[in-house]
Amino acid sequence: MYRYLVVMVFTLAMLVSGCGHGAVSDNGAADNSGTTAAAETQLKGQLTVKVIDVGQGDAILINTGEQIILIDTGDDKYREDNRKNEDNNQLFAALDKEGIAHIDKLIMTHAHADHIGKAAKVIKKYGVTELIHNGIPSASGAFRNALKAAKSQGTKQIKVKAGDVLDFGNGVSFKVLNPTSQIIENDTRDLQADKKVNVNNESIVGILSFGDFSMLLTGDAEKEVEKDLLSAYGNSLKCKVYKAPHHGSHTSSSFNYVKAVQPEYAIISCGPNNKYGHPHKETMQTFKKLKINVLETDKDGTVTVTTDGNTYSVKGER
């Protein structure tokens, strides 16, 4: 089914709403007191975000008009039972369709193959300028292959943590909310001691901002991280669009957290008839109770968010 959803957002001349688009204060929280002049300098061109249908995985393409950013790559092989171990080329097909020849930034949210399984091939094929990750060591083959490819291709590596702000060009920014320095230090120490860690909670979580538009990108972060983010940022988490973490799993999207984000749209990236049961009914019930519009890549195909910083649209390809 082809779905086209458009929201018109009207703002007062002296008010800049949304989250994460103001200055960053010393305590790391977003300062939403930006001036009209500052907002006007951002409103140039268009921001396009595509949550790509890559089956049971994540891949998000961001085009700011100045930079091409890819957050995660999906897996190198299909995970669905009917296509298990087949090469998954949906990402490359989508990038080729968009005419992508080079990627400025590749962000690996965490070291799970359904998110970064194709990272090494992306680096080799598209000549990535910067590889961004959390710096936490991992025995993951996908993670190690990506670092090896980056080294061989001369790709610059950048490690990020909560409080960092990435410039995506043309007034688009990405403020990192997770992982915190504490998570990075604790998990690095535990891994060196051969202890288990929750890799999902190492996910790079952040707010993508352009003018009055904001979108929360979440990796696979679970409820423990959501609780900490709610405590640290409160109402500053408010965003227009919410990329649901962990493919719509009940391990994430806790009610109070989603309520604080107050998204008008939630986008779930998952594969059709996946063995995990994603999205879980608890998550869908949360979205229903909060009257949030939901699109899923398994049903709607690649979901495209387009904004000029004032108005935005959300559209599924089916």
Number of C-alpha atoms within 10 A of each C-alpha: 9 10 12 13 12 12 12 9 12 9 12 8 10 12 14 20 19 21 27 31 29 21 14 16 11 9 10 16 21 20 16 18 13 15 13 13 10 15 20 12 11 19 19 16 13 17 23 17 20 20 23 23 27 30 26 25 26 30 26 24 22 21 20 20 15 14 17 20 21 24 23 27 30 28 27 25 19 22 20 16 10 10 11 11 12 12 12 20 15 18 23 17 12 17 17 11 9 10 9 13 12 17 23 17 24 25 23 25 29 27 25 22 21 23 26 31 26 25 30 20 17 23 27 15 13 14 18 23 18 19 22 18 21 23 15 19 15 17 9 14 14 22 24 16 17 23 19 15 18 23 13 11 14 14 21 13 17 13 12 22 24 19 21 15 18 14 11 22 14 18 23 26 21 22 24 22 28 28 24 20 14 11 19 18 11 14 22 18 14 12 15 12 9 9 10 10 14 11 17 20 23 26 27 27 27 26 25 25 26 29 27 27 26 27 27 27 25 25 27 27 27 23 18 12 22 21 14 15 18 17 11 15 16 15 18 19 28 24 25 22 26 25 22 26 27 23 27 25 22 19 18 23 25 17 16 13 21 23 18 16 21 20 23 16 21 24 25 26 32 26 26 15 15 16 11 12 14 22 22 14 13 17 21 19 12 18 21 12 10 15 13 19 15 18 21 23 26 21 18 20 23 22 24 20 20 18 20 18 23 14 16 21 15 22 19 22 15 14
